[in-house]
Amino acid sequence: AKDSTHIYNGTGSGNGYKVNTVFSPFLKFKVGNTYRFDQSDSSNSGHPLLFYYDAGKTTQFSTGVTTNGTPGSSGAYTEIAVTESTPNILYYQCSVHGYMGSRVDVESSNIIAPTFTDATGTTINFATQGFSIAQAVALG
């Protein structure tokens, strides 16, 4: 059962996932890694973990996602291989019950360089001017 530490306590299901004993933490994935969520514990029975573009599960994300077995049974897991095309923000949620999981941020090596217009009306593209994103924020 969820407690006050769960981001969606009081919303959706009264149950929540625990990741390494912590209620539905925000997770950070890195491109090139594969992450496996072990769902073999009996408490996972009836709670298949999948990935979505939003916490409310409007649209499932399935590219690079593999499921194995039945949650709550030996050997059951959900796995995601993170690539450059994986969205920067995903949500891990139970496909049957609402708001059991939380958010995933994907660190990408593909940075979209911003542009801005300076006081003289000149448009500056950070990618072509040699600025890093950190410098862009500092100049900001």
N, C-alpha and C positions, 0 to 999 in steps of 0.2 A: 504494500500500500504506500502511496505517495506520502511524503511529509512536507513540512514547510520549506525544505531545501530544494524541492523540485520546482523548476521554472514554471511548470504548468499546474502546480498544486491548485485544486479547486476547479480545473477545467478538464473536460473530457473524462477519460477513464480515471478511476480511483487508484489504478495501478500505474507504476512507472518502471522503466528499465533502470538497472544499476550497471554501471560500467566500472569494473574494478572496485566495487563496493560504494561508489559515489552515485547518487541519484542523477541520472541524465545530464552529465556535464556537457558543456560546449567542447567539441573536439576539433583538433586541427590536423588535417591530413596534408601530406606533401606529395607532389607529383612524382611518379615513379615508384611509389610504395603501394603495397597491397595490404589491406586491413581486414582481419577476420574477427567477426563477432560470434563467439562460441555460444550457441543456444541450446546446449545439451542438458543444462540444469532443468529439473522438472518444473521449476517456476516459470519457464518459458512456454509451457504447453498452452497452445491457443493464442500465442502472441508472436507471430512471424514478423521479424524485423526487416523492413525495406527502406528505400531511400526515396525522398520526394523533393520537389522544387519548393514546397511551402509546408509549414507546420500543419496546416489543415488537410494535407494530402490531396489537393486538387489534381496534381499531376505527378505520376511516379517517374523516377529516374532509374533506368535499368541498364544503361551502357556500362559494361565492365562489372556488373553485379552478378554474383553467383550465389545460389542458395543450395544447401545440401541437407537432405533428411527432413524430419518433422521436428519443429521446435519442442523441446522437452524430452527428446529422445537422444540416446547416445550418438555422437558424431554430427549432430545438427549444427549448422552454422550459416551465417550470411557473410559474404566476402565482397569487397569492392576493390578493384584495381584502378588506381587514380592516375589519369593521364592529363595531358594539356587540354583536352576537350571536356574534362569534368567541370561542371559549373563551380564557381567560386563559393557558392553557398548552397548547402543541401540540408535536409532534415532527416534524421533517422527516426522512424515511427513504426508502431505496430500497424500492420495492414488491416487489422480487424477492429482495434479500439483506438480512440482518439487521444492524442497528446501524451503518449507514454514516453516519448523520447525527447530529443533536443536538436540543436543546430550543429552543423559541421562547416568549418571554414576550410577551404582548399587553398593552400599556398601555391601560386602558379609562377612559373618562370616567364610566362608571357605577360609583360606589363604593357598596358595600353598607355602611351605617353599623352598627357594632356596638352592642350594648347590654351593660350590666353591672349587677350589683346592688351598691350601696355597703354600707358597714358598718351602716347603719340598716335595710337590707332594701328600700330604694327602688331600683326599676329605672330606669336612665337610658339613654335612647336618644340617641346622639350627634347624629343627624340633627335631632331636635327640640330639642336643647339648644344648638345652634349651635356645636358643637365640630367642628373638622376632624380628619381621621384623624391628621395629624401631632400635633395637640394630644392626641388620645386616647392615642397612644403615649407622649408625654412625661408625661402624667398617670399612665399606666399601672400 
